[in-house]
Amino acid sequence: MRRSTWLLVPASIFATACNTGGDRSADTPAADTATAAASAGPAAIVTVLYNAPKNAASFEKYYQETHLPLVVANQGEIGFKRADLTKFESALDGKKPAFYRQAELYFDSMADLQKGVATAGFKKVADDLGNFASGGLIGMVATTTNDHGTATGEPGAIVTVIYKAPKDTVAFEKYYAETHLPLVVKSQPEIGFTRAELTRFNANLDGSKPARYRQAELYFPSLDAAKKGLGTPAFKKVGADLANFASGGLDALIGVETK
């Protein structure tokens, strides 16, 4: 998903992307088994993954002082219900993370997302990206595939796994639902994450095939708690299992939630 130029599209094209990506494909499961609770329906998400900027200090200053206030000022018009902001600290192996930041805008449904991205408020937000995202970015539309739950409101840490397109999506989904997710659920008490959010990317914002396939986020109350969880035998089992189905590769990152 890394690209040398960032993607900016008008709201009308964005809405078209949502139309093409909103329906589940034939090999998409109705729901994942990572939680026994059932949601009223899948939430729809605008996901933005930022590459490392040319100047991190300049990025953060503009992001905090100008871009985020602009997003907040237009929330009512756009209609998203929640925003999750993550700054990646490193890859799970301690190396430089594949991405710098992630922003996720949650809508109650794909219909609400389509309506929101067609607004003048969303266009203002999208047009502002070019003023600070000097390293480039990728924007995608996604739907949650489990009970997406509620945010706690307190910053914590997140282990994020971003899957590239597998060689066989049917085989991926079967193993993911029947073997990997039950292993994650079984391991939750030892690993110590408080909730998990699973999403499947529908399309890039220009309507093209999504640059990534799926994302899984494990939420922890703190960075220390996340690091402790990553060191458990249970997490090592979960990590070792990835090779059994993630045939397209993946990026595994650890980050902190920011406001």
N, C-alpha and C positions, 0 to 999 in steps of 0.2 A: 504494500500500500504506500510505500514511500515513493514520492514523485518529485521531480526537480522544480515543478511549478505548482502553485496552489490553484485550486479549482473554485472559480466564481461563476455562478450561473444565475440568471434572472429567476424571479419567483415563478413565472409561468412555466419555465422548463422544469423547475423543481417539482411543481405540482404534477407535471406529466410523469416524472420519475416515480412519484408516489402512486400514480394510477397503474403504471406497469409493474410495480413491485408489491402492491398491496395484497394480492391474492397469494395464498400458499401454493407452492408447486406440488406436484403429485407425490414427491418423495419427502415432503416436510411433515413431520408428525404433528398431530393435533395439539399435543402438549408434552413437555418433558416430565420425567418422573422424579425430579430433584426435590419436589415437595409434595406432600399429600394434599395440600390445600389447592382448591381450584379458583382461578380468578374469573371475574365476570367476562373477560375477553382480553386479548393481547393488547398491551400498551404499544404505541408506536413511538419511535425514537428518532430524532435527528442526532446523528453521531458525527462529531468532528474530531479528527485525529491530527494534531499539529506535529510537523517535523521540527527538529531542533532549529530555533531561529538563529540568524546571524549574530544577534546581540541579545542575550537573554535578559539583561537588565532593562533594555529599551522595550522588549516585548512585555515584560511584567508590568512596567510602569503604565504603558498604554492599555494593556489588558485590564488592569485593576482600576485605573482612573477614568478610562473612556469607554472601552468596549463593554465591560460588564454592566456599568450603569446604563448604557444604551440598551442592552438586552433586558434589564429589569424594567426600564421605562416603557418598553414595548410588550411586556409579558401579557398584559391584559388584552391587547389587540391580537397578538399571535396566538394566545390561548394555551400555551404549554403549562402543565401543572407543577412541574418540578424540574430543576436543573442540577445535574451532578457534574462537578468539576474535579478533575484529577490531574495532579502533577506527578509524572513518573520519576522515581528516584533512580532505578536501575533495572536491568534485566534480572531474572531470578538467580542467574549465575554470577551476579555482581558486575557484569560488564555494562557498557553504555546502553541505555534503553533504546529500542527501535523508534520510539516516539517520545515527544517532549511533554505534551499535554493531551488531555481528552476532555471534551465537553459533550454532555448528553442532555437533550431537551426532551422531556417525556410528555406525551399526549395520551389522552384516554383511549383514542382509537385512531386508525389510519384516516378516517374521514375528518376527524378534528385536525390532524396534522396537515392534510391537504388544504383545508380551509385556512389554517394558520400560515402556511408558507406562501399563500397567495396574497397576503396582506402587505400593505405599504410598510408596516412596522418590521416585518421580516426582511423585506428588501433593504431597509436601512441597515439592519444588522449584517446581512450578507455583504452589502457594499463596503462595510467598514473593515472586513477581513484583510483587504489589501493594504490597509494602513499600518499593520503591525506583524502579520504572519509571514515574515521574511524568509522563513525556511520552507514554506509550502505547507499544504494540508490536504487531507482527503475528507470529503463529506459523504456520508451514506445515510440511507433510510433503513431502519431495522424494526423488527417486531420482537417483543418478548415471547419466549416459548415456555415460560413457567409462571407461577404466581409471582409477579414482580414486587409485591409487598410494599412497604412504606419506608422512607428514609428516616433515620433517627434524628436528624437535625444537627448532630454533632460530628465534626470532622473525625475521620478515622483513617484506616489504611485499606488498600484494595490490592489483591492479587488478581491481575488481569491476564487472561489467556486469549489471544486473538488468533483464530485458526485461518489458515489459507485454504483455498478451495481444495477439497480432497480429490483423489483420483476417481473415487466411486462414492457419490453422495449417498446412495442407498445403503451401501455397506457401512459408511460412516454413521449414518443416523441409527441404524439398527444396533451397532455396537455401543454408540453413545447413550442411547436410551435404555438398553437392556443390561449393559455391563458397567460402563464408566460412571454414569450418574448414580446408580445404586452404590458403587464403591465410594463415591464422594459423600453421599448421605451417611453411609455407615461410618465414615471416618470423621464426620463433623465434630463430635465431642472431643476427640483427641487433637484435631487440628485447631479448633477453637474459633472458626469463623462464625459470625452471627447470622448472616443471610447470604444467599447466592442469587445472582441475576444472570439469566441466560438469554441471549439474543441471537437472532439470525438475520443477517443483512439481506435486504431485498434488492437493492439497487444502489448504484452511485447516484449522486444528485442530478447528473445529466441523463439519467435513464439507462445508462450502460450497465453491463454486468458488474456486480459489486467487487471491489478490489480485495475484500476479505469475505470469508464465508460465515463464520460464527464468532461469538465472543462469550466468554464466561468470566464473571466477576465474583470473587469471594471477598466479603466485607469483614474487616476486623475492627475492634474498638480502638486500636492504636498500632503504630508501626512496630513497637516492641512486641505486641501480641502477634502480629503477622510474622515477624522474624522467628518467634518462638514456634509458631505453627508450622512454618516451613522446615524447621529442623526435626519434626516428629517423624517416626517411622511410618505413620499413617499417610502423611503427605508424600513421603518418598514412594509409597506404593501407588498413590494417585499419579504422581509424576512419571513413574516408570510405565504406567498403563497407557500413557499418551501415544507411545510408539505403536501400539496395537491397532490404532484406528486413524490417527492424524497423518494420513499419507501425503498430504500436501505441505506439511510443515506448519509451524506456528511461531508466534512471538509471545514470550511469557515475561510479564513485567510486574514490578511492585511499585505502588504509588501511594500518595497521600491525598485525601480529599481536601479541597480548598473551597473557601466561600467567596 
